[in-house]
Amino acid sequence: MSSPEETSQLNHLMSVIDGLRDEMTASLQELVRIPSVSPKYPGIEYKEHVGREGEGTALLADLYRRAGASVDVFAVEEGRDNAVGRIAGKGEGNSLIFNGHVDVVPGGDPAGWTKALPFSGEVIGSRMYGRGTTDQKSGLVAQAYAAIALREAGIELGGELQLQCVVGEETGDHACGTGAVVERGYVADAAVVSEPSAPPTPLSIVVASPGLLWFSVTVEGKKVHGSMRGATIHPTQSGDSIGVNAIDKVFLLYQALRALEDEWAHTQRHDLWYNGHFSLLPGAMRGGPGDLTVPFALSDSATIEYGVMYHPERSAEDVMAEIQAVIDRAADADPWLRNHRPRCEWKLNWDPFVTSPDDTISQAVAGAYRTAAQGTDFSDQPSYTGLYGVCDATVFTRTGVPSVVFGPGDLRVAHGNDEYVDLDEVWLAARTYAVLAARWCGTASAAS
């Protein structure tokens, strides 16, 4: 139970945050208006976007300085700056990382946005709209203002607080972002990553994520004039001696992998996710007669790009072997594919992270949330969940830093048109981060 002195101190701290709310909203709006699209995002031109992440990072670095932090701005690739603000502890206490990424996915066609333009940061009612509002500039800003509130409330921490703004998360480019930060020596006793932690409820505490694989599967065909379609598919005709449509053949593999996905809904279950969350997404497909996109010849190549969300208790190697075995069995059952084997290319593995709900940092976030949510319109009872996607908490847990995800926003609107964040969530997140830092790091007077 908190002492009267601690209760008074935390109440004052939260009242300071309440007074900073309009400034916090203005900073978030300014950040959203910077189109800090990851320049390595597939399908965009690197030179047109490089440097915009750095502009966003500069804004966060200024906020970190306002919080009294010494700031290290550095880049692995020119124009793609990370910033780490260090608020040194005044006594003995635990160290803590607040981490978030400034890069976003492309805004897409503005005509598809019905509420506001992609990088407008327009506020309508209690929501701010724009790319990155949920994923995840609001979390970055809330963490920064939590630190600012600590300073303005006159609270000196016992242990060190690090404020980390990184690039490259949207493309798994850890070598330029969080991985580079860790490599530079910025670790701590625990980390809180400010990705959006809903669904299922706003500001859930995320203690695990799935793993993510990206692979492509390609089959070859035999190009021939489209008039030969019938002669190539009916058993009484000439068959593959004349031609083979690669699109037909790749769908045999699609069907086999779709059956595996259904099997996973029964066999790959976890208490933190709904049944069926672990999946194999055929997210992109291409095929045709050479480089043509006309339906007047049989396709000589077809490729499906898959994104795989896998169970956090499995290894990537195990999942890859299972997928490859399914593809091999489907190929063995088809006379053409038996002799013209499908080709798999494994492009990305993003390991899961797992932190027990009973871990000290998990319980500390839960306790801070209870305190911050009291008297608000939000439930003051925290909920635990698994992240629907993946995030940089993986990088910290690999290094031995226990991590959780806690942040404003909802993944159900991330990356889509009309992305938004509820500003009440941003405010409550900032209150929670501030209370957490004060308790986790300790205050100088308490630590001395």
N, C-alpha and C positions, 0 to 999 in steps of 0.2 A: 504494500500500500504506500502511496506517495505521502511524503511528509507535507505539512502545511506550507513550508518554504518552497518545496518543489512545485506543488500545485499552483501557488501564487506565481512562481517564475514562468511556468508553462502557460498559464492563462494570459500573462502579460505578453509572452512570445506570440501566442495565437492572435491576440488583439493587434499586434504589430502587423502580422500578415494580413489581417482583415483590412487594415488601413492602407496596405500596399496593393490591394486587389486591382484597382483601376490601372495602376502602373504595370502590373503583371500582365493584364490583358493587352495593354498598349505594346509591351515588349513582344508578346506572342504575335500580335498582328504584324509588327515590323519584321519579325523573323519569317513568318509565313509568306510575306511579300517578296522574300528573297527566293528565287526558284532554284534552290540548291539540289538539283537533280544529280544523282550519282552519275558521273560522266562515263562510267563503264557499264551502265545499264544496257542490256541488249537492245539493239535497234536504233540507238541514238548516236550522234556524232560527238566523239570525245572532246574535240577542240571547241565545240560550241558550248559546252557545259563546264569544262574544267575551270576552277576558280570560284564558282558560285558557292560551293561548300565552304570555302575559305571565308567568304563574305559572311555567311551565317555564323561560322566559328568566331569571327571577330566580334560580332554582337555579344555572343555568350562570354567571350573573354573579358569584355568590358563589364558585364554584370558580375563576373567572378572578382574582378578588381574592386568593384563597389562593395563586395562582401568582405573585403580585406584580405583576399587571397593573393599569394604570389603566383604568377601565371606563366606557364611554359607553353608557348605556341610553337609547334614543329610539324613538319610534313615529310612523309616518305616520297610522295610525288608532288612536284611544285604546284601550288594552288589548292592543294587538298589538305588544309591545315587542321590538325587536332589542337585542342587546348586542354590543359590540365591546370586547374586552380587548386593550390594547396593552402589550407588554413591550418597552420601548425598548432598542435596542442600546447597548452600552457602547463600541463601537469601530466600525470599518468592516467591513461584512459585508452579505450579501444579505438582503433582507426577504422574509418568507413569510407567507402567509395560511393558516390552518386554518379551514374554513368548514363549517357544517352547519345543517340546519333542524330546528326544534323542533316544527313543526306535523305532525299526522298525519291520516290519513283516519279516518272514523268506525269504531268498533269492530264495528258490525253486531250481529246478534242474538246475545246471549250463549249462547243454547241451541245455536248452531252451533259453539261452541268446546268441544272435547272434552278438552283438557288442563288449561286454566285459564281464568279469566275474562279478558275483553279488556284490562282495565287493572289486572290484579293484579300483574304483574311476578314471578309465581311462578317459582321455580327448581326444576327437576326434572332431576336428574343434572347434566350440564354445560350445560344450556340454560336460558335465561330466556324465559318466554312473556309475550306481551302486545302490544297494538297499539303500534307504534313501536319495538319492540326491534330489528328489522332496519332499518326505514325510519323514521328513522335516528338514533334517540337514542343508540344504542350508539357510533356514530362520534363524536358530539358529546362524550360523556363521555370516550371514549378520548383525544381531542385535548386536553381540559381536563387530564386526569391526566398526559399527557405533559409539559405545561407545569409542572404542580405538581412532577413528578419532577425536572425541570430545576432548579427552585428548591431543592428539598430536597437535591439532589446538589451544590448549591453552584456550579452552572454558570451563568455570565453570558454571554449571547449577544452576538456582535458586531453583527449586524443585527437589525432589529425583527421580532418575531413578533406577528402579530395573531390573536386567537381570536374568531371570528365565529359568533354564534348568531342565526339569522334566522327569520322567519315567512313564510308564504305560498307556500312552494315547491310544495305539493301541488296548488295551483290555478293555478300559473303567475303568481302575483300578485307579480311581481318589483318592482313599484313600491312595495310595502310591505315587501319583504324584502331580498334581495341587491342588487337594483337600487338601493334606497334607501341601502344601505350604501356602494355604490360612488359614488353621487351625493354622499354626504357626504364623499367624499375618501379612503375606505379602500381603497387599492390597494397593490400590492406587486410585487416582481420575479417572483413565482410564487404559485400557489394550489393547495392540495390540498383537494378537496371530499370529505367523509367518507360519501358515499352507499355502500350495500352494493355491493361490486365483484365479487361472484360472481352468476351463473355466468360461466365454466365451472368455475373453481377458487376456493377460498377466498382472499380477499385478492389477487385479481388487480389489475393496474394498468390502469385504464381510460384510454385515450388518445383516445377518440372516442365520440360518441353519435349516434343517428339524429336526424332532425328529426321533429317531431310537428305534425300538423294535426288540428283538430276542425272538422267541418262537418256540417250537416244537409241532407238533400234531402227535399223535400215535394212530393207530388202531390195534385191535387184530383180528386174524383170527382163523382158525381151521386147523391144519396140517394134511395132508393125502397124500398118494402116488400120484405122478404126473399123473398116469394113470386115476385118478378120475376127472381130469379137466372137461371133458365134462359133467359128471354126476352132477357136482356142479354148473354149470352155465346155463344150459338149463332148461327152465320152465317145460318141460315134464318129467324131471328126479328128482333125490332125493334132489338136492339143498344142503342147509346148514346143513342138518342132517348128511351129510357125511363129508363135509369140506368147508372151506371158505378161499379164497386167500386174505390175508390182503393187498397185493399190489393193487389188483383191487379196494378194498374199499377205500384206501387212495387216489386213483386217483379221486374218486368222490369229495373228499374234495379239492383236487388240482383244479379241474374244477370250483368249487364254488368260491374259492378264486381268481382264474384267472379272473372270471367274475366280482368280486369286483374290481380287479385291473383296468379292462377296465372302470368300472363305475367311479372310481376315476379320470381317465384321463379327464372326462367331468365335474365332480363335485368338485374336489380338485385342484383348480388352484390358482396361485400366480404370481404376476407381475415379481418377481425375478427369476422364474424358467420356463422352457418350460413346456407346457401341457403334462402331463404323467410322470413327474419326481417322483411324490409320488407313491410308488410302494410296491408290496409284492413279494420279491424274494425267490423262493424255492431253496435255495443255496446248500443244501445237502440232500441226501436221503439214507436210509438204510432199508432193509427188507429181510426176508428170513425165511426158516424153521429152527428155532432155530438159532444157530451160523453158520450154513452152508451157502455157497454161490453157491449152485448148483441148477439148474432148474429142479429138479426131485421130488419135493414135493411142496405142496401148502404152502405159507408163513403164519406163525402164528403171525407175527408182522410186521408192517411197520411204519416208521417215516419220516416225512419231517421237516427239519429245515428251518425256515423262517426268513429273515431279512426284516423289514418293515421300509420304509422311509415315515414319515407322515407329514402332513401340520403343519407348526409352530404355527398356531392359534388354533390347537386342543390339547386337553389333552390326555395323554397316556391312562387314564382310559376310555375315550370316544372311542378311537380307538380300545382298547382291547375288549370293549363291542361289537362294531360293528363286529369285526372279529369272536368273539365267537358266535354271533347271526347267522352269515353266516354258520359257521360250524354246529351249532345246526339245522338249517333248512335243510342242506344237509343230516344230520344224520336222521332227522325225516322222510325224503322221502325214506329211504332205510330200508327194513325189518331187515337186520342184524344189521346195525348201530343204528337203533332205540332202540335195546335192548342191544347193546354192544357199549356204548357211546365212541366216540373219547376222548382222553385225551390230554389236552393242558398243556404245561409247559412254563410259562413265565420266561425267563432267564435274560433279560436285558432291562432296559429302559434308554435311553439317551435323556434327555429333549432338545428341541430346544433352540436357543437363538435368540433374536430379538433386534436390536438397530436401531433406526431411521436413515436414511441417513442424516437427518437434525440435528442429535445430534452433540454436540460440537466436540467429538472425531472423528466422521465420517468426518466432515468438515475439521478438522485439518489434518487428513491423506490426504484428497483430495488436500488441499493446499500445503502440503509438497511434494506430488507426482508431482504436476504441476511444482514446483520449480526444483525438482531433474531431471525431464524428459526434461526440456527445453534444446534444442540443441543436444538431443540424437536422435537415430533412432526410439524411441518409441513415441507414441502419448502423448502429454502433457495434454490431457483431460482424467481425471479419469472416470472409469465406475463402476457402483454399481451392485452387483450380490448377489445371495444367494449361500451359500456353497453347493456343490453337496453332500458332506458327512456330518459328525459331527466332533466336535472338543472341546477343553477345554475352549473355550470362554463361553460355558454353565456354567462352574463352577464359573467364575467371575460374570456373570450376575445374577446368583442365589444369590450372595453375595452383589449385588447392585453396582458392578463395571461395568460401561458401557464399552463394548468391541467391537472391530472389528477384522476381520481377513485380513491380508495383507502380502503376502509372495511370493517368487519366486517359480516357478514350476507349474505343471499342473496335476490335479487329474486324467486326462485321461491316464497318464502313471504310476501313483502310483500303488504299489502292483503288477505290472506286470513284465514280462521279459523285459529287456533292459530299465528299468527305467532310466531317465536322467533329468538333469536340464540345462537350458540355462544359461551359466555363465554371459551373459549380464544382465539377469534378476537379478541375485544375486548382481551384482554391482549396478544396479539401486535401488534395494531394500535397500541396505546399505546406499546409498545416501539419500533415502527417510526417513529411520529411523533416520538418524543423523539430518536432517533438522527438522523433527517432534519433536525430543527430545529438540533441541535448542529452538524451538518456544513454545512448550507446557510447558516445565519446566521453560522456561525463562533463560536468562543468568544472572550471578551474578551481573554484572554491571547494567543490566536493572532492576533487581529486587530490588537492594539496594536503 
